[in-house]
Amino acid sequence: MNKKVKVTPEQARAIKLTKNCNNEKTVLKYITQDKQIPNERFRALSELSLNDLMNAFTNGYEIEPQFKVGDWVRQDVGDGYRVGKVTEYNSSNRILVGFVEYKSLFNAYTETFDPSEIALATSEEIDEEIERQLWTKLGREAGEFQEGDVVVRNHGCGDRAMSIVDLFGEGITASEARAAYSNNELEGMFPKELFIKF
């Protein structure tokens, strides 16, 4: 029995696509001529030897682990994406990813993926997800300010100003707080849920 070839997630995607499009002969032609494959969707296969590629086509392949437990990953969904954390990498090259539902941390769930179906999240995507989860802990959408919240603006040079979100014009309205949040003018907030009454 032949040992399965180890490939990168990018090569695994290209192998799947090659098989789905019945392009094995075309790809093998480039490899036998020692030429780079011109179509970038298949180009990762140029890095494999002819024997390894033929073995992958006929006997299958194993995907080299690219992710480790605790990594933040993204999965493209329709026009957007979602970000989760790798919770397990099992022996059959499947990755278990944990996601948190919007508006409720109690609706956390996991899904299993082939490594070719996900990618490492960028630092911006991770920061955005962490902030979304902070809002979720409050049971709110991101930027959903409520009466009684205290927002903190940073005016530069260490100067800060605090305002209470209220409806009576003595502080800042929820819509003004939301606009300041959208424009990155807020340093943070003290949500009303954390107020301790004496």
C-alpha positions as CSV (number, residue, x, y, z in Angstrom):
1,M,0.0,0.0,0.0
2,N,1.3,3.4,-0.9
3,K,1.8,6.0,1.8
4,K,-0.4,9.1,1.3
5,V,1.5,12.2,0.2
6,K,1.5,15.2,2.6
7,V,0.4,18.4,1.0
8,T,-0.3,22.0,2.2
9,P,-3.9,23.2,2.5
10,E,-3.3,25.3,-0.6
11,Q,-2.2,22.2,-2.6
12,A,-5.2,20.2,-1.2
13,R,-7.6,22.9,-2.6
14,A,-5.8,22.8,-6.0
15,I,-6.0,18.9,-6.0
16,K,-9.7,19.0,-5.3
17,L,-10.3,21.7,-7.9
18,T,-8.2,19.8,-10.5
19,K,-10.2,16.6,-9.9
20,N,-13.5,18.5,-10.0
21,C,-12.7,20.1,-13.3
22,N,-11.1,16.9,-14.8
23,N,-7.8,18.8,-15.3
24,E,-5.4,16.0,-14.1
25,K,-3.9,15.5,-17.6
26,T,-3.3,19.2,-18.2
27,V,-1.7,19.7,-14.8
28,L,0.5,16.5,-15.2
29,K,1.6,17.8,-18.6
30,Y,3.1,21.0,-17.0
31,I,4.7,19.0,-14.2
32,T,6.3,16.5,-16.7
33,Q,7.7,19.4,-18.7
34,D,9.0,21.0,-15.5
35,K,7.0,24.1,-16.1
36,Q,5.1,26.3,-13.7
37,I,1.3,26.0,-14.0
38,P,0.1,29.3,-15.5
39,N,-3.4,29.2,-13.8
40,E,-2.8,30.5,-10.2
41,R,-5.7,28.3,-8.8
42,F,-3.6,25.2,-9.7
43,R,-0.1,26.8,-9.3
44,A,0.6,25.3,-5.8
45,L,0.8,21.9,-7.5
46,S,4.0,23.0,-9.3
47,E,5.8,22.5,-6.0
48,L,5.0,18.8,-5.9
49,S,7.1,16.1,-7.7
50,L,5.5,14.2,-10.5
51,N,5.4,11.0,-8.3
52,D,3.9,12.8,-5.4
53,L,1.2,14.5,-7.6
54,M,0.3,11.2,-9.2
55,N,0.2,9.5,-5.8
56,A,-2.1,12.3,-4.5
57,F,-4.4,11.9,-7.5
58,T,-4.7,8.1,-7.2
59,N,-4.2,7.3,-3.5
60,G,-5.3,10.4,-1.8
61,Y,-3.3,12.7,0.4
62,E,-2.9,14.0,4.0
63,I,-2.9,17.7,4.7
64,E,0.0,19.0,6.7
65,P,-1.2,20.6,9.9
66,Q,-1.2,24.4,9.5
67,F,-3.3,25.2,12.6
68,K,-2.9,24.5,16.3
69,V,-5.3,24.5,19.1
70,G,-6.0,28.1,20.2
71,D,-5.4,29.7,16.8
72,W,-8.0,32.2,15.6
73,V,-9.3,31.2,12.1
74,R,-11.8,32.6,9.6
75,Q,-14.3,30.8,7.4
76,D,-15.7,32.7,4.4
77,V,-19.5,32.6,4.4
78,G,-21.4,34.2,1.5
79,D,-20.3,37.8,1.2
80,G,-18.7,37.9,4.7
81,Y,-16.9,35.7,7.1
82,R,-16.9,34.4,10.6
83,V,-14.1,34.1,13.1
84,G,-13.6,31.3,15.6
85,K,-10.9,29.4,17.6
86,V,-9.4,26.0,16.9
87,T,-10.4,23.8,19.8
88,E,-9.2,20.4,18.5
89,Y,-7.1,18.9,15.7
90,N,-8.0,15.3,15.3
91,S,-6.1,12.4,13.7
92,S,-8.2,12.4,10.5
93,N,-7.0,15.9,9.6
94,R,-10.3,17.5,10.7
95,I,-10.3,20.7,12.7
96,L,-12.9,21.5,15.3
97,V,-13.5,25.3,15.5
98,G,-15.5,27.0,18.2
99,F,-17.8,30.0,17.3
100,V,-19.9,32.3,19.5
101,E,-23.3,33.4,18.3
102,Y,-24.2,37.1,18.3
103,K,-26.1,38.4,21.3
104,S,-25.5,35.3,23.5
105,L,-22.3,33.7,24.8
106,F,-24.5,30.7,25.8
107,N,-25.0,30.0,22.1
108,A,-21.4,28.9,21.6
109,Y,-21.0,26.0,19.2
110,T,-18.3,24.0,17.3
111,E,-18.1,22.9,13.7
112,T,-15.7,20.5,12.0
113,F,-13.7,21.6,9.0
114,D,-11.2,20.3,6.5
115,P,-8.1,22.5,6.8
116,S,-8.6,23.8,3.2
117,E,-12.0,25.3,4.2
118,I,-10.5,27.8,6.7
119,A,-7.6,30.2,7.0
120,L,-5.7,31.9,9.8
121,A,-7.5,35.1,10.9
122,T,-5.7,38.5,10.5
123,S,-5.0,40.6,13.7
124,E,-7.7,43.0,12.6
125,E,-10.3,40.2,12.3
126,I,-9.2,38.8,15.7
127,D,-9.5,42.2,17.4
128,E,-12.9,42.7,15.8
129,E,-14.1,39.3,17.0
130,I,-12.8,39.9,20.6
131,E,-14.6,43.3,20.7
132,R,-17.8,41.7,19.3
133,Q,-17.7,39.0,22.0
134,L,-17.3,41.7,24.7
135,W,-20.5,43.3,23.4
136,T,-22.1,39.9,23.3
137,K,-21.3,39.4,27.0
138,L,-23.6,42.4,27.6
139,G,-26.3,40.9,25.4
140,R,-25.9,43.8,22.9
141,E,-24.9,44.4,19.3
142,A,-21.5,46.2,18.7
143,G,-22.1,49.9,19.3
144,E,-25.4,49.4,21.1
145,F,-25.1,52.1,23.8
146,Q,-27.8,52.3,26.5
147,E,-29.0,54.9,28.9
148,G,-26.7,54.8,32.0
149,D,-23.5,53.7,30.2
150,V,-20.5,55.9,30.7
151,V,-18.4,56.5,27.7
152,V,-14.8,57.7,27.7
153,R,-13.3,59.9,25.0
154,N,-9.6,60.3,24.5
155,H,-8.9,63.8,23.3
156,G,-5.2,63.2,22.9
157,C,-2.2,64.1,25.1
158,G,-3.7,61.9,27.9
159,D,-6.8,64.1,28.2
160,R,-10.0,62.1,28.8
161,A,-13.6,63.1,29.1
162,M,-16.4,60.9,30.5
163,S,-20.0,61.3,29.5
164,I,-23.1,59.5,30.7
165,V,-25.4,58.2,28.0
166,D,-28.8,59.7,28.8
167,L,-32.0,60.8,27.1
168,F,-32.2,64.3,28.7
169,G,-29.3,66.1,27.0
170,E,-27.2,66.3,30.1
171,G,-24.6,63.9,28.8
172,I,-24.4,62.2,25.4
173,T,-27.3,60.5,23.6
174,A,-27.1,56.8,22.6
175,S,-27.0,57.8,18.9
176,E,-24.1,60.3,19.6
177,A,-22.2,57.6,21.4
178,R,-22.8,55.2,18.5
179,A,-21.5,57.8,16.0
180,A,-18.4,58.4,18.2
181,Y,-17.8,54.7,18.4
182,S,-18.1,54.3,14.7
183,N,-15.6,57.1,14.2
184,N,-13.1,55.5,16.6
185,E,-13.5,58.5,19.0
186,L,-14.1,56.5,22.1
187,E,-11.4,54.9,24.2
188,G,-13.9,52.7,26.1
189,M,-17.0,52.5,28.2
190,F,-18.4,51.5,31.6
191,P,-21.6,49.6,30.8
192,K,-24.5,50.2,33.1
193,E,-24.7,46.5,33.8
194,L,-21.5,46.8,35.8
195,F,-22.8,49.6,38.0
196,I,-22.7,48.7,41.7
197,K,-25.3,50.5,43.8
198,F,-24.4,51.3,47.5
